Amino acid sequence: MPNAFTSTGTAVSPSGTDLLTELDAINTMLGVIGETPVASIDLTLPDIASAKAIFDAANRDVQTIGLNCNSDEDVVLTPTAGEFIIPTTPYPVLRIDATNVYKNIVKRGAKLWDKENNTFTFTLTELHVDIVWFLPFADLPVATRVYITMKAAKCFQARVLGSEVLGPYSKDDEFVAWNLFQAEELNTGNYTMLNSPGLYNLRRR
């Protein structure tokens, strides 16, 4: 059956489960433009390749925010020959921030750069950082996966069809998914008025 997005905010997979896989997400996107679901992600097909690119962008954009599920706080890094190498395991790093507020340190390539002294070489014996990881889609909470899917579906529909007829459908679904995503994030994260995701990102601007 074609993928659907229900009023309860769950994407329906071909198997009828509520566990949303990457293939299910692509099929949901195809359903928004009236295409039938596929059995595999074949990037040689233009519509699937386009859907996959938009899906990957939406997945990366949402995770880059820094969610409770993909963030680790106060991780201790130790230098190698005076340089802090950015971890590559267990996942790729989307963002890394030094918790020492007086340290002006940024990610450059595979290492951390000291902007105060214009060097990759540090005299510190350890550095405390907050890390935002790029998790596999399957490792994300279901509500987060649903929101990413509907965000990608709305963008895909607009790029492929640009139709005002189908637009409200994907817009309403994205709104429902956004509310569920926000509720899950607030319920699982130990947020206060001073460290909520919105205020945290606002303070970093």
Disulfide bonds with the S-S distance in Angstrom:
none
